[in-house]
């Protein structure tokens, strides 16, 4: 507990999250990962957008930026390019990252920026009133889908894989020990790393879709998640209505900040050359 407390702004507590929310589990997982990696607080930046999970940055005792809706990765890009020596972690939600911030998410992965994006997926716009998001399952109810959502959901992790991220993983707030490990490996990884965190909003999503309270929704995560190694030996029928957790892809690709420095060096050489 002491390891976590030193990374918290005690004056900002208590937090605003609903009792039973998974955001507290996520917050603790990030802090444990930072502590285990030994990252310096003054060299660590946490950037967040708008939404319940994005409020986490305000509670964390690092350099923090609470940005505009959907623009967390844009701000993080600028910070990393200006100060590449900093550790940059982005906390964003499914609506923030894949709706208004969708293009930013895709192109941050494509560029392979050396930063970590932690995307909390609770299938709903929780803070702003329970509207459906790009990850709300087909047929689910929301304040803007009273008769059931007729759109099909994004798969955040698979989207990140196809867009070109170096490391992509998925965890849940139920599997807390695994989540610690995934976040730690994502921060350590060179390049753009994404951790999709399956969480729950029992207040806005669970209640409308008769999924029960926070404990019931955590139980659903336990029963629905399958580890990647186990899923490899299962049939499509066995995996129906379930999702995989663990590291989905881990690859070494050119890192944007390194490539950008090569361009700068080349430009300087031309400008200082003969006849400059």
C-alpha positions as CSV (number, residue, x, y, z in Angstrom):
1,X,0.0,0.0,0.0
2,X,2.8,2.4,0.8
3,X,4.3,1.9,-2.6
4,X,1.0,3.0,-4.1
5,X,0.4,5.9,-1.7
6,X,3.6,7.7,-2.7
7,X,2.4,8.0,-6.2
8,X,-1.0,9.6,-5.2
9,X,-1.9,13.2,-4.7
10,X,-3.5,12.7,-1.3
11,X,-5.2,16.2,-1.4
12,X,-7.3,15.1,-4.4
13,X,-8.9,12.1,-2.6
14,X,-11.4,10.7,-2.2
15,X,-12.0,9.9,-5.9
16,X,-15.3,10.4,-7.7
17,X,-15.8,6.9,-9.0
18,X,-18.9,4.9,-8.2
19,X,-18.4,2.2,-5.4
20,X,-17.4,-1.0,-7.1
21,X,-16.0,0.7,-10.3
22,X,-13.0,-1.0,-11.9
23,X,-11.1,2.2,-12.3
24,X,-9.6,2.0,-8.8
25,X,-8.2,-1.5,-9.7
26,X,-6.7,-0.1,-12.9
27,X,-5.2,2.9,-11.1
28,X,-3.5,0.7,-8.6
29,X,-2.2,-1.6,-11.4
30,X,-0.5,1.3,-13.1
31,X,1.1,2.5,-9.9
32,X,2.4,-0.9,-9.1
33,X,3.9,-1.2,-12.6
34,X,5.6,2.2,-12.4
35,X,7.0,1.2,-9.0
36,X,8.3,-2.1,-10.1
37,X,10.0,-0.5,-13.2
38,X,11.5,2.1,-10.9
39,X,10.4,5.0,-13.1
40,X,11.3,8.5,-11.8
41,X,8.2,10.5,-11.0
42,X,9.6,13.7,-12.5
43,X,10.4,11.9,-15.7
44,X,7.0,10.3,-16.0
45,X,4.0,12.0,-17.7
46,X,0.4,10.7,-17.5
47,X,-1.9,12.1,-20.2
48,X,-5.7,11.5,-20.1
49,X,-8.7,12.6,-22.1
50,X,-12.3,12.9,-21.0
51,X,-14.3,10.2,-19.2
52,X,-14.5,8.3,-15.9
53,X,-11.2,6.5,-16.4
54,X,-9.5,9.7,-17.6
55,X,-10.0,11.3,-14.2
56,X,-7.2,9.0,-13.0
57,X,-4.5,11.4,-14.0
58,X,-5.6,14.0,-11.5
59,X,-5.0,11.5,-8.6
60,X,-1.5,10.6,-9.7
61,X,1.6,12.4,-8.5
62,X,3.4,12.6,-11.8
63,X,3.5,15.3,-14.4
64,X,-0.1,15.0,-15.6
65,X,-2.2,16.5,-18.4
66,X,-6.0,16.2,-18.4
67,X,-6.7,17.1,-22.0
68,X,-9.7,17.6,-24.4
69,X,-12.1,14.9,-25.4
70,X,-10.4,12.4,-27.7
71,X,-7.2,14.3,-27.9
72,X,-5.1,12.5,-25.2
73,X,-2.9,10.8,-27.8
74,X,-2.4,14.1,-29.7
75,X,-1.1,15.8,-26.6
76,X,1.0,12.8,-25.7
77,X,2.5,12.8,-29.2
78,X,3.7,16.4,-28.8
79,X,5.1,15.7,-25.4
80,X,7.1,12.7,-26.6
81,X,8.4,14.5,-29.6
82,X,9.5,17.5,-27.6
83,X,10.9,15.4,-24.7
84,X,11.6,11.9,-25.9
85,X,13.5,11.0,-22.7
86,X,10.2,11.2,-20.8
87,X,8.1,8.1,-20.0
88,X,4.6,8.9,-21.4
89,X,1.5,6.9,-20.4
90,X,-1.9,7.7,-21.8
91,X,-5.1,6.7,-19.9
92,X,-8.2,6.8,-22.1
93,X,-11.6,5.2,-22.3
94,X,-13.4,3.3,-25.1
95,X,-15.5,6.3,-26.2
96,X,-12.6,8.8,-25.8
97,X,-10.1,6.6,-27.7
98,X,-12.2,5.1,-30.5
99,X,-15.0,7.6,-31.2
100,X,-13.9,11.2,-31.2
101,X,-10.3,10.1,-30.8
102,X,-10.5,7.2,-33.3
103,X,-8.2,8.6,-35.9
104,X,-5.7,9.7,-33.4
105,X,-5.6,6.2,-32.0
106,X,-5.2,4.6,-35.4
107,X,-2.4,6.9,-36.5
108,X,-0.5,6.8,-33.1
109,X,-0.4,3.0,-33.6
110,X,0.6,3.4,-37.3
111,X,3.5,5.8,-36.4
112,X,4.6,3.5,-33.6
113,X,5.3,6.3,-31.2
114,X,7.3,5.3,-28.1
115,X,4.5,5.6,-25.5
116,X,1.9,3.5,-23.8
117,X,-1.9,3.7,-24.3
118,X,-4.1,2.1,-21.6
119,X,-7.6,2.0,-23.0
120,X,-10.3,1.2,-20.5
121,X,-13.2,-0.6,-22.2
122,X,-16.5,-0.6,-20.2
123,X,-18.7,-0.6,-23.3
124,X,-20.4,2.7,-22.5
125,X,-20.1,6.4,-22.0
126,X,-20.3,6.2,-18.3
127,X,-19.6,9.8,-17.1
128,X,-21.7,11.6,-19.7
129,X,-24.9,9.8,-19.2
130,X,-24.8,6.2,-20.5
131,X,-24.8,6.8,-24.3
132,X,-23.6,3.8,-26.4
133,X,-20.0,3.9,-27.5
134,X,-18.0,2.2,-30.4
135,X,-17.6,-0.9,-28.1
136,X,-21.1,-1.3,-26.9
137,X,-22.1,-4.8,-28.0
138,X,-24.8,-5.3,-30.6
139,X,-28.2,-5.4,-29.1
140,X,-27.2,-3.8,-25.8
141,X,-29.2,-1.0,-24.3
142,X,-28.0,2.5,-23.6
143,X,-29.6,6.0,-23.1
144,X,-29.2,6.5,-26.9
145,X,-30.2,3.0,-27.8
146,X,-33.4,2.4,-25.8
147,X,-34.4,-0.5,-28.0
148,X,-30.9,-2.0,-28.4
149,X,-27.8,-1.0,-30.2
150,X,-27.9,-1.8,-33.9
151,X,-24.2,-1.1,-34.5
152,X,-21.4,-3.7,-34.3
153,X,-18.6,-3.1,-31.8
154,X,-15.0,-2.3,-32.4
155,X,-12.4,-4.7,-31.1
156,X,-9.9,-2.3,-29.6
157,X,-7.0,-4.7,-29.3
158,X,-7.4,-6.1,-32.8
159,X,-7.7,-2.6,-34.2
160,X,-4.4,-1.7,-32.6
161,X,-2.8,-4.8,-34.0
162,X,-3.9,-4.1,-37.5
163,X,-2.9,-0.4,-37.2
164,X,0.7,-1.3,-36.4
165,X,1.3,-1.1,-32.7
166,X,4.5,-2.8,-31.4
167,X,2.8,-4.5,-28.4
168,X,-0.9,-5.1,-27.9
169,X,-2.5,-6.9,-25.0
170,X,-5.8,-7.3,-23.3
171,X,-6.6,-7.8,-19.6
172,X,-9.5,-7.3,-17.2
173,X,-9.8,-5.6,-13.8
174,X,-10.8,-9.0,-12.4
175,X,-7.5,-10.6,-13.4
176,X,-5.6,-8.0,-11.4
177,X,-2.2,-9.8,-11.2
178,X,-2.2,-10.3,-15.0
179,X,-3.1,-6.7,-15.5
180,X,-0.1,-5.6,-13.4
181,X,2.1,-7.7,-15.6
182,X,0.6,-6.5,-18.9
183,X,0.9,-2.8,-18.0
184,X,4.5,-3.3,-16.8
185,X,5.5,-5.0,-20.0
186,X,3.7,-2.4,-22.1
187,X,5.5,0.5,-20.4
188,X,8.9,-1.3,-20.8
189,X,8.3,-2.0,-24.5
190,X,9.9,0.2,-27.1
191,X,7.3,1.6,-29.5
192,X,3.6,2.1,-29.3
193,X,2.1,-0.3,-26.8
194,X,-1.6,-0.7,-26.1
195,X,-3.3,-2.4,-23.2
196,X,-7.1,-2.8,-23.6
197,X,-8.5,-3.1,-20.1
198,X,-11.9,-4.8,-19.9
199,X,-13.7,-3.1,-17.0
200,X,-17.4,-2.6,-16.1
201,X,-19.8,0.2,-15.5
202,X,-22.5,-1.3,-13.4
203,X,-24.1,2.1,-12.9
204,X,-24.8,2.9,-16.6
205,X,-24.3,-0.4,-18.5
206,X,-24.9,-3.2,-16.1
207,X,-28.2,-1.8,-14.8
208,X,-29.7,-1.3,-18.2
209,X,-28.6,-4.6,-19.5
210,X,-29.6,-6.6,-16.5
211,X,-26.0,-7.7,-15.8
212,X,-26.3,-7.2,-12.1
213,X,-24.0,-5.3,-9.7
214,X,-20.3,-4.8,-9.8
215,X,-19.6,-8.2,-8.3
216,X,-21.8,-9.9,-10.9
217,X,-20.0,-8.0,-13.7
218,X,-16.6,-9.0,-12.3
219,X,-17.8,-12.6,-12.2
220,X,-18.8,-12.2,-15.9
221,X,-15.2,-11.1,-16.7
222,X,-13.8,-14.2,-14.9
223,X,-16.1,-16.6,-16.8
224,X,-15.8,-14.9,-20.2
225,X,-12.0,-14.3,-20.4
226,X,-9.7,-17.0,-21.8
227,X,-5.9,-16.7,-21.7
228,X,-4.3,-16.6,-25.1
229,X,-2.4,-19.8,-24.7
230,X,-5.5,-21.7,-23.7
231,X,-7.6,-20.1,-26.5
232,X,-5.1,-21.4,-29.1
233,X,-6.4,-25.0,-28.5
234,X,-10.1,-24.1,-28.4
235,X,-12.6,-24.3,-31.3
236,X,-14.5,-21.3,-32.6
237,X,-17.6,-22.8,-31.0
238,X,-15.9,-23.0,-27.6
239,X,-14.7,-19.4,-27.9
240,X,-18.1,-18.0,-28.9
241,X,-19.2,-15.1,-26.6
242,X,-15.7,-15.2,-24.9
243,X,-12.6,-13.0,-25.4
244,X,-8.9,-13.6,-25.0
245,X,-6.6,-12.0,-22.5
246,X,-2.8,-11.7,-22.5
247,X,-0.3,-10.5,-25.0
248,X,-1.8,-10.6,-28.5
249,X,1.2,-9.3,-30.4
250,X,4.8,-8.4,-29.5
251,X,7.0,-7.3,-32.3
252,X,9.9,-5.0,-33.0
253,X,9.2,-2.2,-35.4
254,X,11.0,1.1,-36.2
255,X,10.2,3.7,-33.4
256,X,8.9,7.0,-34.6
257,X,11.0,9.2,-32.4
258,X,14.2,7.4,-33.6
259,X,13.2,7.8,-37.2
260,X,12.3,11.4,-36.7
261,X,15.8,12.1,-35.3
262,X,17.3,10.6,-38.4
263,X,15.4,13.0,-40.5
264,X,16.5,15.9,-38.3
265,X,20.1,14.8,-38.5
266,X,19.9,14.5,-42.3
267,X,18.4,18.0,-42.6
268,X,21.2,19.5,-40.4
269,X,23.8,17.8,-42.6
270,X,22.3,19.3,-45.7
271,X,22.0,22.8,-44.2
272,X,25.6,22.8,-42.9
273,X,27.1,21.2,-46.0
274,X,29.1,22.9,-48.8
275,X,27.3,25.8,-50.3
276,X,24.9,26.1,-47.4
